[in-house]
Amino acid sequence: MENLIALLVAAPLLGAAVLLCGGRRLDRAGHWIGTVLAAASFVIGAVLFTDMLGRGAEDRALHQHLYSWIPVEGFQADVAFQLDQLSMTFVLLITGVGTLIHIYSIGYMEHDERRRRFFGYLNLFLAAMLILVIADNYLLLYVGWEGVGLASYLLIGFWQHKPSAATAAKKAFLVNRVGDMGLSIAIMLMFTTFGTFAFGPVLEATGDTSEGKLTAIGLMLLLAACGKSAQVPLQSWLGDAMEGPTPVSALIHAATMVTAGVYLIVRSGAIFNGAPDAQLAVVVVGAVTLLFGAIVGCAKDDIKKALAGSTMSQIGYMILAAGLGPIGYVFAIMHLVTHGFFKAGLFLGAGSVMHGMNDEVDMRKYGGLRKFMPVTFLTFGLGYLAIIGFPGLSGFFSKDMIIEAAFAKGGTEGWILGSVTLLGAAITAFYMTRVMLLTFFGEKRWQPDAEGHEPHPHESPKSMTIPMIVLAFGSVFAGGFFSIGDRFVHWLEPVTGHDHGHAPVSATTVTAATMVVLVIGVAVAWVMYGRKPVPVVAPRGSLLTRAARRDLLQDDFNHVVLVRGGEHLTRSLVYVDHTLVDGVVNGTAASMGGLSGRLRKLQNGYARSYAVSMFGGAAVLIAATLLMRAV
């Protein structure tokens, strides 16, 4: 079975190569080629998963060594893959949800002239993401990490004829480079500390390594995770990334790419377990982003950007759980998987709404769409209930587990983190109810577009609705299935470990508190948006609302601190260069020029001048000699 692991990557990588290099002759069949090869990767993953289930819990890890990538003295880097319970979870999520999104894209991108290239980019993304999660060493993981960044750049800026899309792609690329610098530094520190990049030797040696070194490595890994998973302070790219086609939002910014940071932290759990300060930093970043994204999601009228704020917040839950150590590792991954189902379904539902509304994204110009798009309404509604934690649906199980784990941290820290997660649950219920009410309920608020065409909402084709239905099933049943007999905990525990912690309150009390804040969030949204007409033009709102519409001034902060700060730094460096560096260089050159000019006067070409010089020199030597003898 080990020989099949490389085929997981080979199938989508072959699709990317064929579609991007095959030319226009493949335009008619390109979307089918890309979809079939994505599905082939999923089938291979399912075969490997079935084989893994037949093995004992401690004997499920598979390894495949392809070749020595960089074999030099004192430095060994291999292209080798590792498939264990953690990486298998990601393989099934990436290929399964990825295949559904490929199918959805067949209908969504039907009239795009560059559809073949789009599917080539999707295949490239799948291949890179699979390399990231099945690599058996950090250096090969870095290859997948950068490949995901490249594919993300290409997909976000796919409609590069739109200046906003081109700008968003560059912004995502540049912000992620900051995080990538953290990963590269962490890998260098690993090599100088452990002499290897391989997961096994690195993680096994953490017990014999100083806390200071582990903290440095952990903080650099956290910086990398902040970039890829859009966490504070590197979160500014995610909302703008919605400029890409909606399937891109579902695949990259809901189910897979933004979860790479969570995978990195959980996979490196031994490092963070040995570095409490780095672990605390992870918890703080997750808690802050959890609230940051939720507040931003409350104020957005663009349906995709509202969901982007939600993604940021839900990834914050996962990062917070990962920062709790063995108490939360399993639940971070569990919520990651359930989130992959319901958030991908929500994004595809948003794309279906846009498909029927002439690509309108302003929810204030929707209203009453449940009558015209019943399948979209039902599937989107189930995703909505799942994400707010409605009892019995996936989010109820996975997010409640994180809230319980936060309280189980114990002490003052546990109470603070538990309260933050409860507050986040209340805000989630509010902003998602707002999205539902503005989109599917109330009176229609449709308006003609700039060319005078009034939308005629209608249900999307089956190629789009079938993936939405499948994802809705996952939104409903995945969390309960994972929770039966602690099935998901037992599945991941051999890799991540697990600790129940010491919760100061019972699980029943936590669930009751979660239900209370859920009802409050829904009720407040209903009072504000369900009981009275919704104006087509958003009111000015409070200071907080205006700030949230501008992403809590994150771009303003970046502009003042980084852009203007960079400009001032550049001007200062230019001034130092012109005055100090150039002054020394030019001053030296001028001094040598002046000295040579004066010395040049002694070489005038007249014999009498040279004779006088010789006579004078001889006189000086004679005088000096006589003086020395006299002394």
DABEL-V917823 format. One record per helix or strand of 2 or more residues. SS is the DSSP state (H for helix, E for strand). FROM is the first residue (numbers start at 1). TO is the last residue. Records with the same first field share a line. If there is no record, write none. Layout:
# DABEL-V917823
SS = FROM-TO + FROM-TO
This chain:
# DABEL-V917823
H = 2-21 + 24-26 + 30-53 + 57-59 + 85-108 + 115-134 + 138-156 + 163-194 + 199-208 + 211-228 + 237-243 + 246-255 + 257-267 + 269-273 + 276-299 + 303-323 + 325-327 + 329-356 + 363-365 + 369-371 + 374-388 + 394-408 + 411-440 + 462-496 + 507-530 + 543-549 + 551-600 + 607-630
E = 62-72 + 75-83
